[in-house]
Amino acid sequence: MYKNRGPDGRYNICGIRVAELRKSKTPKLSQRGLADLLQINGLDVDKNAIQRIESGERFVTDIELKALAQVLDVPPEVLLES
């Protein structure tokens, strides 16, 4: 097992919550839509990066976590809840 993976094999713990929060938006927010909002807020990510974050295949930096929380309108701690 890689040292930087969680016990479930994921590279992050926020991806599941990001997907849940994104899908709970009204109207529903697509991965591309989330990437677009993040880009508007100065974070250079694309739809593929969002997919990899949500599936746990990509690390999430503290800067990205803060931007995701801001765009999803939740405190950063919410993204870290399992």
mmCIF file of the N, C-alpha and C atoms, coordinates in Angstrom:
data_MODEL
# 
_entry.id   MODEL 
# 
loop_
_atom_site.group_PDB 
_atom_site.id 
_atom_site.type_symbol 
_atom_site.label_atom_id 
_atom_site.label_alt_id 
_atom_site.label_comp_id 
_atom_site.label_asym_id 
_atom_site.label_entity_id 
_atom_site.label_seq_id 
_atom_site.pdbx_PDB_ins_code 
_atom_site.Cartn_x 
_atom_site.Cartn_y 
_atom_site.Cartn_z 
_atom_site.occupancy 
_atom_site.B_iso_or_equiv 
_atom_site.pdbx_formal_charge 
_atom_site.auth_seq_id 
_atom_site.auth_comp_id 
_atom_site.auth_asym_id 
_atom_site.auth_atom_id 
_atom_site.pdbx_PDB_model_num 
ATOM 1   N N  . MET A 1 1  ? 0.841   -1.181 0.000   1.00 0.00 ? 1  MET A N  1 
ATOM 2   C CA . MET A 1 1  ? 0.000   0.000  0.000   1.00 0.00 ? 1  MET A CA 1 
ATOM 3   C C  . MET A 1 1  ? 0.884   1.241  0.000   1.00 0.00 ? 1  MET A C  1 
ATOM 4   N N  . TYR A 1 2  ? 0.494   2.237  -0.799  1.00 0.00 ? 2  TYR A N  1 
ATOM 5   C CA . TYR A 1 2  ? 1.230   3.494  -0.842  1.00 0.00 ? 2  TYR A CA 1 
ATOM 6   C C  . TYR A 1 2  ? 1.005   4.275  0.441   1.00 0.00 ? 2  TYR A C  1 
ATOM 7   N N  . LYS A 1 3  ? 2.042   4.978  0.889   1.00 0.00 ? 3  LYS A N  1 
ATOM 8   C CA . LYS A 1 3  ? 1.949   5.734  2.129   1.00 0.00 ? 3  LYS A CA 1 
ATOM 9   C C  . LYS A 1 3  ? 0.929   6.861  2.050   1.00 0.00 ? 3  LYS A C  1 
ATOM 10  N N  . ASN A 1 4  ? 0.705   7.408  0.866   1.00 0.00 ? 4  ASN A N  1 
ATOM 11  C CA . ASN A 1 4  ? -0.171  8.560  0.727   1.00 0.00 ? 4  ASN A CA 1 
ATOM 12  C C  . ASN A 1 4  ? -1.606  8.209  0.369   1.00 0.00 ? 4  ASN A C  1 
ATOM 13  N N  . ARG A 1 5  ? -1.954  6.971  0.510   1.00 0.00 ? 5  ARG A N  1 
ATOM 14  C CA . ARG A 1 5  ? -3.344  6.554  0.264   1.00 0.00 ? 5  ARG A CA 1 
ATOM 15  C C  . ARG A 1 5  ? -4.005  6.243  1.590   1.00 0.00 ? 5  ARG A C  1 
ATOM 16  N N  . GLY A 1 6  ? -5.296  6.481  1.630   1.00 0.00 ? 6  GLY A N  1 
ATOM 17  C CA . GLY A 1 6  ? -6.055  6.136  2.820   1.00 0.00 ? 6  GLY A CA 1 
ATOM 18  C C  . GLY A 1 6  ? -6.295  4.641  2.872   1.00 0.00 ? 6  GLY A C  1 
ATOM 19  N N  . PRO A 1 7  ? -6.913  4.169  3.949   1.00 0.00 ? 7  PRO A N  1 
ATOM 20  C CA . PRO A 1 7  ? -7.180  2.739  4.084   1.00 0.00 ? 7  PRO A CA 1 
ATOM 21  C C  . PRO A 1 7  ? -8.101  2.191  2.990   1.00 0.00 ? 7  PRO A C  1 
ATOM 22  N N  . ASP A 1 8  ? -8.860  3.084  2.368   1.00 0.00 ? 8  ASP A N  1 
ATOM 23  C CA . ASP A 1 8  ? -9.760  2.663  1.295   1.00 0.00 ? 8  ASP A CA 1 
ATOM 24  C C  . ASP A 1 8  ? -9.101  2.760  -0.089  1.00 0.00 ? 8  ASP A C  1 
ATOM 25  N N  . GLY A 1 9  ? -7.799  3.132  -0.123  1.00 0.00 ? 9  GLY A N  1 
ATOM 26  C CA . GLY A 1 9  ? -7.070  3.209  -1.376  1.00 0.00 ? 9  GLY A CA 1 
ATOM 27  C C  . GLY A 1 9  ? -7.223  4.534  -2.106  1.00 0.00 ? 9  GLY A C  1 
ATOM 28  N N  . ARG A 1 10 ? -7.944  5.472  -1.529  1.00 0.00 ? 10 ARG A N  1 
ATOM 29  C CA . ARG A 1 10 ? -8.169  6.771  -2.165  1.00 0.00 ? 10 ARG A CA 1 
ATOM 30  C C  . ARG A 1 10 ? -7.016  7.728  -1.851  1.00 0.00 ? 10 ARG A C  1 
ATOM 31  N N  . TYR A 1 11 ? -6.771  8.648  -2.773  1.00 0.00 ? 11 TYR A N  1 
ATOM 32  C CA . TYR A 1 11 ? -5.739  9.665  -2.579  1.00 0.00 ? 11 TYR A CA 1 
ATOM 33  C C  . TYR A 1 11 ? -6.266  10.899 -1.862  1.00 0.00 ? 11 TYR A C  1 
ATOM 34  N N  . ASN A 1 12 ? -7.555  10.968 -1.623  1.00 0.00 ? 12 ASN A N  1 
ATOM 35  C CA . ASN A 1 12 ? -8.123  12.091 -0.882  1.00 0.00 ? 12 ASN A CA 1 
ATOM 36  C C  . ASN A 1 12 ? -9.323  11.617 -0.077  1.00 0.00 ? 12 ASN A C  1 
ATOM 37  N N  . ILE A 1 13 ? -9.729  12.441 0.884   1.00 0.00 ? 13 ILE A N  1 
ATOM 38  C CA . ILE A 1 13 ? -10.918 12.104 1.670   1.00 0.00 ? 13 ILE A CA 1 
ATOM 39  C C  . ILE A 1 13 ? -12.088 13.033 1.363   1.00 0.00 ? 13 ILE A C  1 
ATOM 40  N N  . CYS A 1 14 ? -11.871 14.003 0.489   1.00 0.00 ? 14 CYS A N  1 
ATOM 41  C CA . CYS A 1 14 ? -12.935 14.966 0.207   1.00 0.00 ? 14 CYS A CA 1 
ATOM 42  C C  . CYS A 1 14 ? -13.728 14.653 -1.057  1.00 0.00 ? 14 CYS A C  1 
ATOM 43  N N  . GLY A 1 15 ? -13.226 13.781 -1.903  1.00 0.00 ? 15 GLY A N  1 
ATOM 44  C CA . GLY A 1 15 ? -13.864 13.540 -3.198  1.00 0.00 ? 15 GLY A CA 1 
ATOM 45  C C  . GLY A 1 15 ? -15.298 13.073 -3.118  1.00 0.00 ? 15 GLY A C  1 
ATOM 46  N N  . ILE A 1 16 ? -15.586 12.198 -2.202  1.00 0.00 ? 16 ILE A N  1 
ATOM 47  C CA . ILE A 1 16 ? -16.957 11.692 -2.061  1.00 0.00 ? 16 ILE A CA 1 
ATOM 48  C C  . ILE A 1 16 ? -17.906 12.825 -1.694  1.00 0.00 ? 16 ILE A C  1 
ATOM 49  N N  . ARG A 1 17 ? -17.483 13.674 -0.751  1.00 0.00 ? 17 ARG A N  1 
ATOM 50  C CA . ARG A 1 17 ? -18.317 14.810 -0.336  1.00 0.00 ? 17 ARG A CA 1 
ATOM 51  C C  . ARG A 1 17 ? -18.456 15.830 -1.465  1.00 0.00 ? 17 ARG A C  1 
ATOM 52  N N  . VAL A 1 18 ? -17.393 16.055 -2.224  1.00 0.00 ? 18 VAL A N  1 
ATOM 53  C CA . VAL A 1 18 ? -17.472 16.976 -3.353  1.00 0.00 ? 18 VAL A CA 1 
ATOM 54  C C  . VAL A 1 18 ? -18.552 16.498 -4.318  1.00 0.00 ? 18 VAL A C  1 
ATOM 55  N N  . ALA A 1 19 ? -18.538 15.208 -4.653  1.00 0.00 ? 19 ALA A N  1 
ATOM 56  C CA . ALA A 1 19 ? -19.538 14.652 -5.570  1.00 0.00 ? 19 ALA A CA 1 
ATOM 57  C C  . ALA A 1 19 ? -20.947 14.790 -4.995  1.00 0.00 ? 19 ALA A C  1 
ATOM 58  N N  . GLU A 1 20 ? -21.116 14.477 -3.712  1.00 0.00 ? 20 GLU A N  1 
ATOM 59  C CA . GLU A 1 20 ? -22.440 14.587 -3.088  1.00 0.00 ? 20 GLU A CA 1 
ATOM 60  C C  . GLU A 1 20 ? -22.952 16.021 -3.120  1.00 0.00 ? 20 GLU A C  1 
ATOM 61  N N  . LEU A 1 21 ? -22.101 16.950 -2.740  1.00 0.00 ? 21 LEU A N  1 
ATOM 62  C CA . LEU A 1 21 ? -22.511 18.355 -2.711  1.00 0.00 ? 21 LEU A CA 1 
ATOM 63  C C  . LEU A 1 21 ? -22.776 18.893 -4.112  1.00 0.00 ? 21 LEU A C  1 
ATOM 64  N N  . ARG A 1 22 ? -21.942 18.513 -5.062  1.00 0.00 ? 22 ARG A N  1 
ATOM 65  C CA . ARG A 1 22 ? -22.136 18.959 -6.444  1.00 0.00 ? 22 ARG A CA 1 
ATOM 66  C C  . ARG A 1 22 ? -23.475 18.484 -6.978  1.00 0.00 ? 22 ARG A C  1 
ATOM 67  N N  . LYS A 1 23 ? -23.796 17.215 -6.742  1.00 0.00 ? 23 LYS A N  1 
ATOM 68  C CA . LYS A 1 23 ? -25.039 16.634 -7.253  1.00 0.00 ? 23 LYS A CA 1 
ATOM 69  C C  . LYS A 1 23 ? -26.273 17.158 -6.518  1.00 0.00 ? 23 LYS A C  1 
ATOM 70  N N  . SER A 1 24 ? -26.079 17.663 -5.294  1.00 0.00 ? 24 SER A N  1 
ATOM 71  C CA . SER A 1 24 ? -27.227 18.150 -4.515  1.00 0.00 ? 24 SER A CA 1 
ATOM 72  C C  . SER A 1 24 ? -27.613 19.581 -4.873  1.00 0.00 ? 24 SER A C  1 
ATOM 73  N N  . LYS A 1 25 ? -26.790 20.255 -5.680  1.00 0.00 ? 25 LYS A N  1 
ATOM 74  C CA . LYS A 1 25 ? -27.104 21.625 -6.079  1.00 0.00 ? 25 LYS A CA 1 
ATOM 75  C C  . LYS A 1 25 ? -28.348 21.641 -6.956  1.00 0.00 ? 25 LYS A C  1 
ATOM 76  N N  . THR A 1 26 ? -29.092 22.744 -6.860  1.00 0.00 ? 26 THR A N  1 
ATOM 77  C CA . THR A 1 26 ? -30.264 22.921 -7.701  1.00 0.00 ? 26 THR A CA 1 
ATOM 78  C C  . THR A 1 26 ? -30.084 24.192 -8.509  1.00 0.00 ? 26 THR A C  1 
ATOM 79  N N  . PRO A 1 27 ? -30.040 24.119 -9.823  1.00 0.00 ? 27 PRO A N  1 
ATOM 80  C CA . PRO A 1 27 ? -30.055 22.885 -10.604 1.00 0.00 ? 27 PRO A CA 1 
ATOM 81  C C  . PRO A 1 27 ? -28.752 22.105 -10.408 1.00 0.00 ? 27 PRO A C  1 
ATOM 82  N N  . LYS A 1 28 ? -28.842 20.811 -10.718 1.00 0.00 ? 28 LYS A N  1 
ATOM 83  C CA . LYS A 1 28 ? -27.690 19.924 -10.534 1.00 0.00 ? 28 LYS A CA 1 
ATOM 84  C C  . LYS A 1 28 ? -26.476 20.476 -11.279 1.00 0.00 ? 28 LYS A C  1 
ATOM 85  N N  . LEU A 1 29 ? -25.333 20.445 -10.611 1.00 0.00 ? 29 LEU A N  1 
ATOM 86  C CA . LEU A 1 29 ? -24.093 20.981 -11.160 1.00 0.00 ? 29 LEU A CA 1 
ATOM 87  C C  . LEU A 1 29 ? -23.270 19.839 -11.754 1.00 0.00 ? 29 LEU A C  1 
ATOM 88  N N  . SER A 1 30 ? -22.888 19.980 -13.010 1.00 0.00 ? 30 SER A N  1 
ATOM 89  C CA . SER A 1 30 ? -22.069 18.950 -13.657 1.00 0.00 ? 30 SER A CA 1 
ATOM 90  C C  . SER A 1 30 ? -20.608 19.105 -13.243 1.00 0.00 ? 30 SER A C  1 
ATOM 91  N N  . GLN A 1 31 ? -19.813 18.087 -13.534 1.00 0.00 ? 31 GLN A N  1 
ATOM 92  C CA . GLN A 1 31 ? -18.383 18.172 -13.259 1.00 0.00 ? 31 GLN A CA 1 
ATOM 93  C C  . GLN A 1 31 ? -17.767 19.313 -14.067 1.00 0.00 ? 31 GLN A C  1 
ATOM 94  N N  . ARG A 1 32 ? -18.194 19.479 -15.295 1.00 0.00 ? 32 ARG A N  1 
ATOM 95  C CA . ARG A 1 32 ? -17.700 20.577 -16.125 1.00 0.00 ? 32 ARG A CA 1 
ATOM 96  C C  . ARG A 1 32 ? -18.127 21.921 -15.535 1.00 0.00 ? 32 ARG A C  1 
ATOM 97  N N  . GLY A 1 33 ? -19.361 21.998 -15.057 1.00 0.00 ? 33 GLY A N  1 
ATOM 98  C CA . GLY A 1 33 ? -19.845 23.226 -14.437 1.00 0.00 ? 33 GLY A CA 1 
ATOM 99  C C  . GLY A 1 33 ? -19.054 23.587 -13.193 1.00 0.00 ? 33 GLY A C  1 
ATOM 100 N N  . LEU A 1 34 ? -18.715 22.584 -12.380 1.00 0.00 ? 34 LEU A N  1 
ATOM 101 C CA . LEU A 1 34 ? -17.905 22.818 -11.194 1.00 0.00 ? 34 LEU A CA 1 
ATOM 102 C C  . LEU A 1 34 ? -16.512 23.299 -11.591 1.00 0.00 ? 34 LEU A C  1 
ATOM 103 N N  . ALA A 1 35 ? -15.930 22.669 -12.597 1.00 0.00 ? 35 ALA A N  1 
ATOM 104 C CA . ALA A 1 35 ? -14.612 23.089 -13.077 1.00 0.00 ? 35 ALA A CA 1 
ATOM 105 C C  . ALA A 1 35 ? -14.661 24.528 -13.587 1.00 0.00 ? 35 ALA A C  1 
ATOM 106 N N  . ASP A 1 36 ? -15.734 24.886 -14.292 1.00 0.00 ? 36 ASP A N  1 
ATOM 107 C CA . ASP A 1 36 ? -15.887 26.251 -14.792 1.00 0.00 ? 36 ASP A CA 1 
ATOM 108 C C  . ASP A 1 36 ? -15.955 27.251 -13.645 1.00 0.00 ? 36 ASP A C  1 
ATOM 109 N N  . LEU A 1 37 ? -16.731 26.939 -12.610 1.00 0.00 ? 37 LEU A N  1 
ATOM 110 C CA . LEU A 1 37 ? -16.833 27.833 -11.448 1.00 0.00 ? 37 LEU A CA 1 
ATOM 111 C C  . LEU A 1 37 ? -15.484 27.991 -10.752 1.00 0.00 ? 37 LEU A C  1 
ATOM 112 N N  . LEU A 1 38 ? -14.750 26.893 -10.643 1.00 0.00 ? 38 LEU A N  1 
ATOM 113 C CA . LEU A 1 38 ? -13.431 26.961 -10.019 1.00 0.00 ? 38 LEU A CA 1 
ATOM 114 C C  . LEU A 1 38 ? -12.479 27.823 -10.846 1.00 0.00 ? 38 LEU A C  1 
ATOM 115 N N  . GLN A 1 39 ? -12.560 27.702 -12.171 1.00 0.00 ? 39 GLN A N  1 
ATOM 116 C CA . GLN A 1 39 ? -11.714 28.513 -13.038 1.00 0.00 ? 39 GLN A CA 1 
ATOM 117 C C  . GLN A 1 39 ? -12.053 29.990 -12.907 1.00 0.00 ? 39 GLN A C  1 
ATOM 118 N N  . ILE A 1 40 ? -13.325 30.312 -12.812 1.00 0.00 ? 40 ILE A N  1 
ATOM 119 C CA . ILE A 1 40 ? -13.749 31.704 -12.614 1.00 0.00 ? 40 ILE A CA 1 
ATOM 120 C C  . ILE A 1 40 ? -13.163 32.248 -11.316 1.00 0.00 ? 40 ILE A C  1 
ATOM 121 N N  . ASN A 1 41 ? -13.018 31.362 -10.322 1.00 0.00 ? 41 ASN A N  1 
ATOM 122 C CA . ASN A 1 41 ? -12.476 31.762 -9.025  1.00 0.00 ? 41 ASN A CA 1 
ATOM 123 C C  . ASN A 1 41 ? -10.950 31.611 -8.951  1.00 0.00 ? 41 ASN A C  1 
ATOM 124 N N  . GLY A 1 42 ? -10.302 31.400 -10.090 1.00 0.00 ? 42 GLY A N  1 
ATOM 125 C CA . GLY A 1 42 ? -8.848  31.423 -10.143 1.00 0.00 ? 42 GLY A CA 1 
ATOM 126 C C  . GLY A 1 42 ? -8.129  30.096 -9.976  1.00 0.00 ? 42 GLY A C  1 
ATOM 127 N N  . LEU A 1 43 ? -8.871  28.988 -9.960  1.00 0.00 ? 43 LEU A N  1 
ATOM 128 C CA . LEU A 1 43 ? -8.233  27.678 -9.821  1.00 0.00 ? 43 LEU A CA 1 
ATOM 129 C C  . LEU A 1 43 ? -8.274  26.974 -11.175 1.00 0.00 ? 43 LEU A C  1 
ATOM 130 N N  . ASP A 1 44 ? -7.118  26.659 -11.723 1.00 0.00 ? 44 ASP A N  1 
ATOM 131 C CA . ASP A 1 44 ? -7.031  26.081 -13.060 1.00 0.00 ? 44 ASP A CA 1 
ATOM 132 C C  . ASP A 1 44 ? -7.206  24.562 -13.002 1.00 0.00 ? 44 ASP A C  1 
ATOM 133 N N  . VAL A 1 45 ? -8.444  24.116 -13.088 1.00 0.00 ? 45 VAL A N  1 
ATOM 134 C CA . VAL A 1 45 ? -8.765  22.686 -13.144 1.00 0.00 ? 45 VAL A CA 1 
ATOM 135 C C  . VAL A 1 45 ? -9.749  22.455 -14.283 1.00 0.00 ? 45 VAL A C  1 
ATOM 136 N N  . ASP A 1 46 ? -9.795  21.235 -14.765 1.00 0.00 ? 46 ASP A N  1 
ATOM 137 C CA . ASP A 1 46 ? -10.756 20.909 -15.812 1.00 0.00 ? 46 ASP A CA 1 
ATOM 138 C C  . ASP A 1 46 ? -11.693 19.803 -15.343 1.00 0.00 ? 46 ASP A C  1 
ATOM 139 N N  . LYS A 1 47 ? -12.597 19.410 -16.209 1.00 0.00 ? 47 LYS A N  1 
ATOM 140 C CA . LYS A 1 47 ? -13.585 18.384 -15.870 1.00 0.00 ? 47 LYS A CA 1 
ATOM 141 C C  . LYS A 1 47 ? -12.922 17.071 -15.485 1.00 0.00 ? 47 LYS A C  1 
ATOM 142 N N  . ASN A 1 48 ? -11.828 16.730 -16.156 1.00 0.00 ? 48 ASN A N  1 
ATOM 143 C CA . ASN A 1 48 ? -11.133 15.478 -15.848 1.00 0.00 ? 48 ASN A CA 1 
ATOM 144 C C  . ASN A 1 48 ? -10.540 15.501 -14.443 1.00 0.00 ? 48 ASN A C  1 
ATOM 145 N N  . ALA A 1 49 ? -10.042 16.651 -14.015 1.00 0.00 ? 49 ALA A N  1 
ATOM 146 C CA . ALA A 1 49 ? -9.506  16.776 -12.652 1.00 0.00 ? 49 ALA A CA 1 
ATOM 147 C C  . ALA A 1 49 ? -10.619 16.578 -11.628 1.00 0.00 ? 49 ALA A C  1 
ATOM 148 N N  . ILE A 1 50 ? -11.791 17.137 -11.899 1.00 0.00 ? 50 ILE A N  1 
ATOM 149 C CA . ILE A 1 50 ? -12.932 16.963 -10.984 1.00 0.00 ? 50 ILE A CA 1 
ATOM 150 C C  . ILE A 1 50 ? -13.302 15.483 -10.902 1.00 0.00 ? 50 ILE A C  1 
ATOM 151 N N  . GLN A 1 51 ? -13.340 14.817 -12.041 1.00 0.00 ? 51 GLN A N  1 
ATOM 152 C CA . GLN A 1 51 ? -13.673 13.382 -12.055 1.00 0.00 ? 51 GLN A CA 1 
ATOM 153 C C  . GLN A 1 51 ? -12.671 12.595 -11.232 1.00 0.00 ? 51 GLN A C  1 
ATOM 154 N N  . ARG A 1 52 ? -11.402 12.902 -11.365 1.00 0.00 ? 52 ARG A N  1 
ATOM 155 C CA . ARG A 1 52 ? -10.363 12.180 -10.633 1.00 0.00 ? 52 ARG A CA 1 
ATOM 156 C C  . ARG A 1 52 ? -10.398 12.499 -9.139  1.00 0.00 ? 52 ARG A C  1 
ATOM 157 N N  . ILE A 1 53 ? -10.743 13.731 -8.782  1.00 0.00 ? 53 ILE A N  1 
ATOM 158 C CA . ILE A 1 53 ? -10.897 14.084 -7.367  1.00 0.00 ? 53 ILE A CA 1 
ATOM 159 C C  . ILE A 1 53 ? -12.046 13.282 -6.768  1.00 0.00 ? 53 ILE A C  1 
ATOM 160 N N  . GLU A 1 54 ? -13.187 13.294 -7.452  1.00 0.00 ? 54 GLU A N  1 
ATOM 161 C CA . GLU A 1 54 ? -14.370 12.606 -6.928  1.00 0.00 ? 54 GLU A CA 1 
ATOM 162 C C  . GLU A 1 54 ? -14.170 11.098 -6.815  1.00 0.00 ? 54 GLU A C  1 
ATOM 163 N N  . SER A 1 55 ? -13.386 10.526 -7.713  1.00 0.00 ? 55 SER A N  1 
ATOM 164 C CA . SER A 1 55 ? -13.152 9.079  -7.670  1.00 0.00 ? 55 SER A CA 1 
ATOM 165 C C  . SER A 1 55 ? -11.997 8.704  -6.742  1.00 0.00 ? 55 SER A C  1 
ATOM 166 N N  . GLY A 1 56 ? -11.318 9.717  -6.188  1.00 0.00 ? 56 GLY A N  1 
ATOM 167 C CA . GLY A 1 56 ? -10.221 9.455  -5.261  1.00 0.00 ? 56 GLY A CA 1 
ATOM 168 C C  . GLY A 1 56 ? -8.900  9.151  -5.929  1.00 0.00 ? 56 GLY A C  1 
ATOM 169 N N  . GLU A 1 57 ? -8.798  9.383  -7.228  1.00 0.00 ? 57 GLU A N  1 
ATOM 170 C CA . GLU A 1 57 ? -7.585  9.084  -7.978  1.00 0.00 ? 57 GLU A CA 1 
ATOM 171 C C  . GLU A 1 57 ? -6.595  10.250 -8.006  1.00 0.00 ? 57 GLU A C  1 
ATOM 172 N N  . ARG A 1 58 ? -6.946  11.364 -7.347  1.00 0.00 ? 58 ARG A N  1 
ATOM 173 C CA . ARG A 1 58 ? -6.100  12.557 -7.406  1.00 0.00 ? 58 ARG A CA 1 
ATOM 174 C C  . ARG A 1 58 ? -5.994  13.194 -6.028  1.00 0.00 ? 58 ARG A C  1 
ATOM 175 N N  . PHE A 1 59 ? -4.794  13.652 -5.708  1.00 0.00 ? 59 PHE A N  1 
ATOM 176 C CA . PHE A 1 59 ? -4.600  14.400 -4.466  1.00 0.00 ? 59 PHE A CA 1 
ATOM 177 C C  . PHE A 1 59 ? -5.319  15.740 -4.575  1.00 0.00 ? 59 PHE A C  1 
ATOM 178 N N  . VAL A 1 60 ? -5.689  16.316 -3.443  1.00 0.00 ? 60 VAL A N  1 
ATOM 179 C CA . VAL A 1 60 ? -6.293  17.647 -3.393  1.00 0.00 ? 60 VAL A CA 1 
ATOM 180 C C  . VAL A 1 60 ? -5.430  18.505 -2.475  1.00 0.00 ? 60 VAL A C  1 
ATOM 181 N N  . THR A 1 61 ? -4.948  19.619 -3.003  1.00 0.00 ? 61 THR A N  1 
ATOM 182 C CA . THR A 1 61 ? -4.122  20.511 -2.192  1.00 0.00 ? 61 THR A CA 1 
ATOM 183 C C  . THR A 1 61 ? -5.002  21.361 -1.282  1.00 0.00 ? 61 THR A C  1 
ATOM 184 N N  . ASP A 1 62 ? -4.387  22.001 -0.320  1.00 0.00 ? 62 ASP A N  1 
ATOM 185 C CA . ASP A 1 62 ? -5.148  22.869 0.584   1.00 0.00 ? 62 ASP A CA 1 
ATOM 186 C C  . ASP A 1 62 ? -5.775  24.035 -0.177  1.00 0.00 ? 62 ASP A C  1 
ATOM 187 N N  . ILE A 1 63 ? -5.092  24.545 -1.178  1.00 0.00 ? 63 ILE A N  1 
ATOM 188 C CA . ILE A 1 63 ? -5.632  25.637 -1.988  1.00 0.00 ? 63 ILE A CA 1 
ATOM 189 C C  . ILE A 1 63 ? -6.871  25.163 -2.744  1.00 0.00 ? 63 ILE A C  1 
ATOM 190 N N  . GLU A 1 64 ? -6.791  23.955 -3.292  1.00 0.00 ? 64 GLU A N  1 
ATOM 191 C CA . GLU A 1 64 ? -7.938  23.396 -4.014  1.00 0.00 ? 64 GLU A CA 1 
ATOM 192 C C  . GLU A 1 64 ? -9.096  23.120 -3.070  1.00 0.00 ? 64 GLU A C  1 
ATOM 193 N N  . LEU A 1 65 ? -8.798  22.610 -1.883  1.00 0.00 ? 65 LEU A N  1 
ATOM 194 C CA . LEU A 1 65 ? -9.847  22.334 -0.900  1.00 0.00 ? 65 LEU A CA 1 
ATOM 195 C C  . LEU A 1 65 ? -10.590 23.612 -0.538  1.00 0.00 ? 65 LEU A C  1 
ATOM 196 N N  . LYS A 1 66 ? -9.838  24.678 -0.318  1.00 0.00 ? 66 LYS A N  1 
ATOM 197 C CA . LYS A 1 66 ? -10.448 25.963 0.028   1.00 0.00 ? 66 LYS A CA 1 
ATOM 198 C C  . LYS A 1 66 ? -11.334 26.468 -1.114  1.00 0.00 ? 66 LYS A C  1 
ATOM 199 N N  . ALA A 1 67 ? -10.850 26.370 -2.342  1.00 0.00 ? 67 ALA A N  1 
ATOM 200 C CA . ALA A 1 67 ? -11.626 26.824 -3.500  1.00 0.00 ? 67 ALA A CA 1 
ATOM 201 C C  . ALA A 1 67 ? -12.875 25.973 -3.705  1.00 0.00 ? 67 ALA A C  1 
ATOM 202 N N  . LEU A 1 68 ? -12.742 24.661 -3.549  1.00 0.00 ? 68 LEU A N  1 
ATOM 203 C CA . LEU A 1 68 ? -13.908 23.780 -3.676  1.00 0.00 ? 68 LEU A CA 1 
ATOM 204 C C  . LEU A 1 68 ? -14.975 24.137 -2.642  1.00 0.00 ? 68 LEU A C  1 
ATOM 205 N N  . ALA A 1 69 ? -14.553 24.357 -1.412  1.00 0.00 ? 69 ALA A N  1 
ATOM 206 C CA . ALA A 1 69 ? -15.494 24.711 -0.352  1.00 0.00 ? 69 ALA A CA 1 
ATOM 207 C C  . ALA A 1 69 ? -16.187 26.032 -0.671  1.00 0.00 ? 69 ALA A C  1 
ATOM 208 N N  . GLN A 1 70 ? -15.429 26.983 -1.170  1.00 0.00 ? 70 GLN A N  1 
ATOM 209 C CA . GLN A 1 70 ? -15.989 28.296 -1.491  1.00 0.00 ? 70 GLN A CA 1 
ATOM 210 C C  . GLN A 1 70 ? -17.038 28.179 -2.598  1.00 0.00 ? 70 GLN A C  1 
ATOM 211 N N  . VAL A 1 71 ? -16.714 27.461 -3.657  1.00 0.00 ? 71 VAL A N  1 
ATOM 212 C CA . VAL A 1 71 ? -17.630 27.313 -4.785  1.00 0.00 ? 71 VAL A CA 1 
ATOM 213 C C  . VAL A 1 71 ? -18.866 26.495 -4.398  1.00 0.00 ? 71 VAL A C  1 
ATOM 214 N N  . LEU A 1 72 ? -18.667 25.477 -3.556  1.00 0.00 ? 72 LEU A N  1 
ATOM 215 C CA . LEU A 1 72 ? -19.793 24.643 -3.128  1.00 0.00 ? 72 LEU A CA 1 
ATOM 216 C C  . LEU A 1 72 ? -20.552 25.259 -1.951  1.00 0.00 ? 72 LEU A C  1 
ATOM 217 N N  . ASP A 1 73 ? -20.068 26.404 -1.473  1.00 0.00 ? 73 ASP A N  1 
ATOM 218 C CA . ASP A 1 73 ? -20.724 27.177 -0.417  1.00 0.00 ? 73 ASP A CA 1 
ATOM 219 C C  . ASP A 1 73 ? -20.853 26.401 0.897   1.00 0.00 ? 73 ASP A C  1 
ATOM 220 N N  . VAL A 1 74 ? -19.743 25.785 1.295   1.00 0.00 ? 74 VAL A N  1 
ATOM 221 C CA . VAL A 1 74 ? -19.679 25.069 2.583   1.00 0.00 ? 74 VAL A CA 1 
ATOM 222 C C  . VAL A 1 74 ? -18.339 25.392 3.251   1.00 0.00 ? 74 VAL A C  1 
ATOM 223 N N  . PRO A 1 75 ? -18.268 25.242 4.569   1.00 0.00 ? 75 PRO A N  1 
ATOM 224 C CA . PRO A 1 75 ? -16.964 25.391 5.224   1.00 0.00 ? 75 PRO A CA 1 
ATOM 225 C C  . PRO A 1 75 ? -16.039 24.248 4.783   1.00 0.00 ? 75 PRO A C  1 
ATOM 226 N N  . PRO A 1 76 ? -14.734 24.495 4.699   1.00 0.00 ? 76 PRO A N  1 
ATOM 227 C CA . PRO A 1 76 ? -13.805 23.436 4.275   1.00 0.00 ? 76 PRO A CA 1 
ATOM 228 C C  . PRO A 1 76 ? -13.927 22.164 5.108   1.00 0.00 ? 76 PRO A C  1 
ATOM 229 N N  . GLU A 1 77 ? -14.250 22.302 6.390   1.00 0.00 ? 77 GLU A N  1 
ATOM 230 C CA . GLU A 1 77 ? -14.363 21.123 7.262   1.00 0.00 ? 77 GLU A CA 1 
ATOM 231 C C  . GLU A 1 77 ? -15.413 20.142 6.768   1.00 0.00 ? 77 GLU A C  1 
ATOM 232 N N  . VAL A 1 78 ? -16.448 20.658 6.114   1.00 0.00 ? 78 VAL A N  1 
ATOM 233 C CA . VAL A 1 78 ? -17.518 19.783 5.597   1.00 0.00 ? 78 VAL A CA 1 
ATOM 234 C C  . VAL A 1 78 ? -16.969 18.831 4.548   1.00 0.00 ? 78 VAL A C  1 
ATOM 235 N N  . LEU A 1 79 ? -16.018 19.283 3.760   1.00 0.00 ? 79 LEU A N  1 
ATOM 236 C CA . LEU A 1 79 ? -15.441 18.425 2.715   1.00 0.00 ? 79 LEU A CA 1 
ATOM 237 C C  . LEU A 1 79 ? -14.574 17.324 3.305   1.00 0.00 ? 79 LEU A C  1 
ATOM 238 N N  . LEU A 1 80 ? -14.154 17.506 4.539   1.00 0.00 ? 80 LEU A N  1 
ATOM 239 C CA . LEU A 1 80 ? -13.282 16.505 5.177   1.00 0.00 ? 80 LEU A CA 1 
ATOM 240 C C  . LEU A 1 80 ? -14.050 15.489 6.011   1.00 0.00 ? 80 LEU A C  1 
ATOM 241 N N  . GLU A 1 81 ? -15.359 15.662 6.129   1.00 0.00 ? 81 GLU A N  1 
ATOM 242 C CA . GLU A 1 81 ? -16.160 14.693 6.878   1.00 0.00 ? 81 GLU A CA 1 
ATOM 243 C C  . GLU A 1 81 ? -16.298 13.416 6.068   1.00 0.00 ? 81 GLU A C  1 
ATOM 244 N N  . SER A 1 82 ? -16.205 12.282 6.740   1.00 0.00 ? 82 SER A N  1 
ATOM 245 C CA . SER A 1 82 ? -16.359 11.023 6.010   1.00 0.00 ? 82 SER A CA 1 
ATOM 246 C C  . SER A 1 82 ? -17.733 10.451 6.188   1.00 0.00 ? 82 SER A C  1 
# 
